[in-house]
Amino acid sequence: MFEYDDEHAVKFIQNHLPMELKKRFADDDLYYILDTICDFYDNLDWLSNDDEAKEEQELTKYIIKQTKSDGIGVFTEDEIRLVLAAESAYTDTLDIPD
């Protein structure tokens, strides 16, 4: 069983982003986004939600809002969705029970 590792997650995400986005997202940006994902789930209790599409939409909006307000960057919904898809693919490589 493998544990979630932020450093490995960031490397994995960078390797799975399209070339044009690799330039848009520095490693520090991705670490920030990973922390923001955790904050979203910790603060908003989405782990019990069954509507995955709404959850992803709300998470995407939350990340965009936080990155903009904290001066990390201004990202589009499509860019954030690609990061989330890569992070999800990383999580799928781990043997983490549901």
C-alpha positions as CSV (number, residue, x, y, z in Angstrom):
1,M,0.0,0.0,0.0
2,F,1.3,3.4,-1.0
3,E,0.6,6.6,0.9
4,Y,-0.2,9.9,-0.7
5,D,3.0,11.9,-1.1
6,D,2.7,15.6,-2.1
7,E,6.1,15.6,-3.8
8,H,5.3,12.5,-5.9
9,A,1.9,14.0,-6.6
10,V,3.4,17.2,-7.9
11,K,5.9,15.4,-10.1
12,F,3.1,13.1,-11.4
13,I,0.8,16.1,-12.2
14,Q,3.6,17.9,-14.0
15,N,4.3,14.8,-16.1
16,H,0.6,14.5,-17.0
17,L,-0.1,18.1,-17.9
18,P,-0.1,19.3,-21.5
19,M,3.2,21.0,-22.4
20,E,1.6,24.5,-22.5
21,L,0.3,24.0,-18.9
22,K,3.6,22.9,-17.5
23,K,4.8,26.4,-18.1
24,R,1.6,27.9,-16.4
25,F,1.9,25.8,-13.2
26,A,5.1,26.0,-11.2
27,D,5.6,23.2,-8.6
28,D,4.8,25.7,-5.8
29,D,1.4,26.5,-7.6
30,L,0.6,22.8,-7.6
31,Y,1.6,22.4,-3.9
32,Y,-0.8,25.2,-3.1
33,I,-3.5,23.6,-5.1
34,L,-3.1,20.3,-3.3
35,D,-3.4,22.2,0.0
36,T,-6.5,24.0,-1.3
37,I,-8.1,20.7,-2.3
38,C,-7.5,19.4,1.3
39,D,-9.0,22.7,2.7
40,F,-12.0,22.3,0.5
41,Y,-12.8,18.8,1.8
42,D,-11.9,19.6,5.4
43,N,-14.0,22.8,5.6
44,L,-16.9,22.0,3.4
45,D,-17.6,18.4,4.2
46,W,-17.9,17.2,0.6
47,L,-16.6,13.7,1.3
48,S,-20.2,12.6,2.0
49,N,-21.6,14.2,-1.2
50,D,-22.9,11.8,-3.9
51,D,-23.0,14.4,-6.7
52,E,-19.5,14.1,-8.2
53,A,-20.2,16.5,-11.0
54,K,-21.4,19.3,-8.6
55,E,-18.5,18.5,-6.3
56,E,-15.9,18.9,-9.0
57,Q,-17.5,22.1,-10.2
58,E,-17.5,23.5,-6.7
59,L,-14.0,22.4,-6.1
60,T,-12.8,24.0,-9.3
61,K,-14.5,27.3,-8.4
62,Y,-13.0,27.2,-4.9
63,I,-9.5,26.7,-6.2
64,I,-9.9,29.5,-8.8
65,K,-11.2,31.8,-6.0
66,Q,-8.4,30.9,-3.6
67,T,-5.5,31.1,-6.1
68,K,-6.7,34.5,-7.2
69,S,-7.3,35.9,-3.8
70,D,-4.0,34.6,-2.4
71,G,-2.0,36.0,-5.4
72,I,-1.0,32.6,-6.7
73,G,-2.4,33.1,-10.1
74,V,-5.5,33.4,-12.3
75,F,-6.4,30.1,-13.8
76,T,-9.3,29.0,-16.0
77,E,-11.8,26.3,-15.1
78,D,-10.3,24.1,-17.9
79,E,-6.8,24.5,-16.5
80,I,-7.9,23.6,-13.0
81,R,-9.9,20.6,-14.3
82,L,-6.8,19.3,-16.0
83,V,-4.8,19.6,-12.8
84,L,-7.6,17.9,-10.9
85,A,-7.7,15.1,-13.5
86,A,-4.0,14.6,-13.2
87,E,-4.2,14.6,-9.4
88,S,-7.0,12.1,-9.6
89,A,-4.9,9.9,-11.8
90,Y,-2.1,10.0,-9.3
91,T,-4.5,9.0,-6.5
92,D,-5.7,6.1,-8.7
93,T,-2.1,4.8,-8.7
94,L,-2.2,4.4,-4.9
95,D,-3.8,1.5,-3.1
96,I,-6.1,3.6,-0.9
97,P,-9.4,2.1,0.3
98,D,-12.5,4.1,-0.4
